[in-house]
Amino acid sequence: MKNLIVLKMGSCYPSIIEKYGDFDEMILRTMELTTKDALIIDVPRNGVFPHEDTVGGVIITGSHSFITDNEPWIEQTELWIRKLVRGESPPMLGICFGHHLLAQAFGGVIGFNPDGPEFGHTIINLHEAAHADRLFTGLPESFQGLQSHSQSVITLPAGAHLLASNDHDRHQAFRLGETTWGIQFHPEFDEEIAIEYIKNYSSELKNAGLDPEELIAACTNTPVSTGLLKHFRLILEQWQ
């Protein structure tokens, strides 16, 4: 049987890990899976990637690193992903940093968003292409998402299908081919996790002219966004 690979691209704040687990644990829990159901690779610490023939799906987590740091482990991950999609590509999902990494790996441009960081509750708006998309089909035209990012996909890779946008970030979701998705928002976050991120990032948010207390007050759970991870699990099961 092929493995679900979770590429753990970094860790959350210690206070979040203590209460809710790290990125990989939050993602798998939202999918109603456990760490026993996936092969978790801590890429910055030990980026040893499995042979592509053993891969049944890939999830690329968020990170506190930036794509523009140009760390060797970022380039190594991009090389492995490009190798993986040369054949019959298994389903892949990149979240936040993973969204950026997928875009850059296939020719997109990543940079700091000129409108500043995006944290907390936002509204995501679907594009026409999303209605026939396997991951986004059946979702409402607009839904709530939780954010925590300073960088964005500035330019999509050639041939990418734009699926969702919002007022802050045009590229909230895209698809490459039929089975590779990047999403900017965090479907694994709930209200409490989003609030913890705002608290930990409050100084930077104030420097950017944002009010952390207003962002905290606006936070709410986002069941439609969270449901995307369950959609992705169904896609994995169907592919295998």
C-alpha positions as CSV (number, residue, x, y, z in Angstrom):
1,M,0.0,0.0,0.0
2,K,1.2,3.5,-0.9
3,N,1.8,6.0,1.9
4,L,0.3,9.4,2.6
5,I,3.4,11.7,3.0
6,V,3.2,14.7,5.2
7,L,6.0,17.1,4.5
8,K,6.4,19.0,7.7
9,M,8.1,22.2,6.7
10,G,8.5,23.7,10.1
11,S,6.9,23.9,13.6
12,C,4.3,26.1,15.2
13,Y,4.9,28.2,18.3
14,P,5.6,26.1,21.4
15,S,2.5,27.4,23.1
16,I,0.4,26.1,20.2
17,I,2.1,22.8,20.0
18,E,1.5,22.2,23.7
19,K,-2.3,22.8,23.4
20,Y,-3.1,21.6,19.9
21,G,-0.1,19.8,18.4
22,D,2.1,20.8,15.5
23,F,1.1,21.5,11.9
24,D,1.1,17.8,10.9
25,E,-1.0,16.7,13.9
26,M,-3.6,19.5,13.3
27,I,-3.9,18.6,9.7
28,L,-4.3,14.8,10.3
29,R,-6.7,15.4,13.2
30,T,-8.9,17.5,10.9
31,M,-8.9,14.7,8.3
32,E,-9.9,12.3,11.1
33,L,-6.6,10.5,10.8
34,T,-3.7,10.1,13.2
35,T,0.1,10.2,12.8
36,K,0.0,6.4,12.4
37,D,-1.9,6.9,9.1
38,A,0.9,8.9,7.4
39,L,4.6,9.0,6.9
40,I,5.7,12.4,8.4
41,I,9.0,13.8,7.2
42,D,10.4,16.8,9.1
43,V,12.0,18.3,6.0
44,P,14.2,21.1,7.6
45,R,15.7,18.5,10.0
46,N,15.8,15.4,8.0
47,G,14.7,15.8,4.4
48,V,15.0,12.2,3.2
49,F,12.2,11.7,0.7
50,P,10.7,8.3,-0.2
51,H,10.8,6.8,-3.7
52,E,8.0,8.1,-5.8
53,D,6.5,4.7,-6.4
54,T,5.6,4.4,-2.7
55,V,3.7,7.7,-2.6
56,G,0.0,7.7,-2.4
57,G,-0.5,11.4,-1.6
58,V,1.3,14.4,-0.3
59,I,0.4,17.2,2.1
60,I,2.9,20.1,2.5
61,T,2.4,22.0,5.7
62,G,2.8,25.6,6.7
63,S,6.1,27.0,8.2
64,H,7.5,30.0,9.9
65,S,10.2,30.1,7.3
66,F,9.8,32.1,4.1
67,I,10.2,30.7,0.6
68,T,12.5,33.6,-0.3
69,D,14.9,32.4,2.4
70,N,16.2,30.0,-0.4
71,E,17.2,27.4,2.2
72,P,18.7,24.2,0.6
73,W,15.9,22.1,2.0
74,I,13.4,24.2,0.1
75,E,15.1,23.6,-3.2
76,Q,15.5,19.8,-2.4
77,T,11.7,19.6,-1.7
78,E,10.9,21.3,-5.0
79,L,13.2,18.9,-6.9
80,W,11.5,15.9,-5.3
81,I,8.0,17.3,-6.1
82,R,8.9,17.9,-9.7
83,K,10.2,14.4,-9.9
84,L,7.0,13.1,-8.4
85,V,4.7,14.7,-10.9
86,R,6.6,13.4,-14.0
87,G,4.6,10.2,-13.8
88,E,1.0,9.7,-12.7
89,S,1.0,12.4,-10.0
90,P,-0.6,11.4,-6.7
91,P,-2.9,14.0,-5.1
92,M,-0.9,16.8,-3.5
93,L,-2.1,19.6,-1.2
94,G,0.1,22.6,-0.2
95,I,-1.1,24.8,2.7
96,C,0.2,28.3,3.2
97,F,4.0,27.8,2.9
98,G,3.2,24.6,1.0
99,H,1.0,26.6,-1.3
100,H,4.0,28.9,-2.0
101,L,6.4,26.0,-2.4
102,L,4.2,24.3,-5.0
103,A,3.8,27.6,-6.9
104,Q,7.5,28.3,-7.0
105,A,8.4,24.7,-7.9
106,F,6.5,25.1,-11.1
107,G,7.6,28.6,-12.1
108,G,5.4,30.9,-9.9
109,V,6.7,34.0,-8.1
110,I,6.6,34.4,-4.3
111,G,7.1,37.5,-2.3
112,F,5.9,39.6,0.6
113,N,2.4,40.8,0.0
114,P,2.5,44.6,-0.7
115,D,-0.7,45.0,1.4
116,G,1.0,43.5,4.4
117,P,0.3,40.4,6.5
118,E,-3.0,38.6,6.5
119,F,-4.1,37.1,9.9
120,G,-7.3,35.8,11.4
121,H,-10.7,35.6,9.8
122,T,-11.2,36.4,6.1
123,I,-13.8,35.7,3.3
124,I,-12.7,33.5,0.4
125,N,-14.4,33.9,-2.9
126,L,-14.5,31.1,-5.5
127,H,-13.7,31.5,-9.2
128,E,-15.7,29.8,-12.0
129,A,-13.0,27.1,-12.3
130,A,-13.7,25.9,-8.8
131,H,-17.2,24.7,-9.6
132,A,-15.8,21.8,-11.6
133,D,-12.8,21.2,-9.3
134,R,-12.7,17.9,-7.4
135,L,-11.5,19.6,-4.2
136,F,-13.8,22.7,-4.2
137,T,-16.9,21.4,-5.9
138,G,-20.1,21.9,-3.9
139,L,-18.7,24.7,-1.8
140,P,-20.6,28.1,-1.6
141,E,-19.5,31.0,-3.7
142,S,-17.9,32.6,-0.6
143,F,-16.9,31.0,2.7
144,Q,-14.8,31.8,5.8
145,G,-11.2,31.0,6.2
146,L,-8.4,31.6,8.8
147,Q,-5.1,33.1,7.7
148,S,-1.6,33.5,9.0
149,H,0.9,34.7,6.4
150,S,3.1,37.6,5.2
151,Q,4.2,36.2,1.9
152,S,1.9,35.4,-1.1
153,V,1.9,33.8,-4.5
154,I,2.5,37.0,-6.6
155,T,2.4,35.2,-10.0
156,L,0.9,31.8,-10.6
157,P,2.8,29.1,-12.5
158,A,2.0,28.9,-16.2
159,G,-1.1,26.7,-16.8
160,A,-2.3,26.9,-13.2
161,H,-6.1,27.2,-12.7
162,L,-7.0,30.0,-10.3
163,L,-9.7,28.7,-7.9
164,A,-10.2,31.3,-5.2
165,S,-9.3,34.9,-4.2
166,N,-10.1,37.5,-1.6
167,D,-9.7,41.3,-1.3
168,H,-6.2,40.9,0.2
169,D,-4.7,38.1,-1.9
170,R,-5.7,37.3,-5.5
171,H,-4.2,33.8,-5.3
172,Q,-6.0,32.1,-2.4
173,A,-6.2,28.7,-4.2
174,F,-5.0,27.2,-7.4
175,R,-4.7,23.8,-9.1
176,L,-2.0,22.4,-11.3
177,G,-2.9,19.5,-13.6
178,E,-5.8,17.4,-12.1
179,T,-4.4,16.5,-8.7
180,T,-2.2,19.2,-7.3
181,W,-3.6,22.0,-5.2
182,G,-2.3,25.0,-3.3
183,I,-4.3,26.9,-0.7
184,Q,-3.2,30.1,1.1
185,F,-5.6,29.8,4.1
186,H,-5.3,27.2,6.9
187,P,-8.1,24.6,6.9
188,E,-6.5,22.9,9.9
189,F,-6.9,26.0,12.1
190,D,-9.8,26.6,14.4
191,E,-10.7,29.8,16.2
192,E,-8.5,29.2,19.2
193,I,-5.4,28.4,17.1
194,A,-5.9,31.5,14.9
195,I,-6.2,33.6,18.0
196,E,-2.9,32.1,19.4
197,Y,-1.2,33.0,16.1
198,I,-2.4,36.6,16.3
199,K,-1.2,36.9,19.9
200,N,2.2,35.5,19.1
201,Y,2.5,37.8,16.0
202,S,1.0,40.9,17.7
203,S,4.1,43.1,17.5
204,E,4.6,42.6,13.8
205,L,0.9,43.1,13.2
206,K,0.9,46.4,15.1
207,N,4.0,47.5,13.0
208,A,2.0,46.8,9.9
209,G,-0.8,49.0,11.1
210,L,-3.2,46.2,12.2
211,D,-5.0,46.0,15.5
212,P,-4.5,42.5,17.0
213,E,-7.5,42.9,19.3
214,E,-9.8,43.6,16.4
215,L,-8.4,40.6,14.6
216,I,-9.0,38.4,17.6
217,A,-12.6,39.6,18.1
218,A,-13.3,38.7,14.4
219,C,-12.1,35.2,14.7
220,T,-14.6,32.3,14.4
221,N,-14.5,28.7,13.4
222,T,-14.6,28.0,9.6
223,P,-16.4,24.7,9.0
224,V,-16.4,25.0,5.2
225,S,-12.7,25.7,5.0
226,T,-12.1,22.8,7.5
227,G,-14.1,20.5,5.3
228,L,-11.6,20.8,2.5
229,L,-9.3,18.5,4.3
230,K,-12.0,15.9,4.5
231,H,-12.6,16.4,0.7
232,F,-8.9,15.8,0.2
233,R,-9.0,12.6,2.2
234,L,-11.8,11.3,-0.1
235,I,-9.7,12.2,-3.2
236,L,-6.8,10.2,-1.7
237,E,-9.0,7.2,-1.1
238,Q,-10.4,7.4,-4.6
239,W,-7.0,7.7,-6.2
240,Q,-5.6,4.7,-4.4
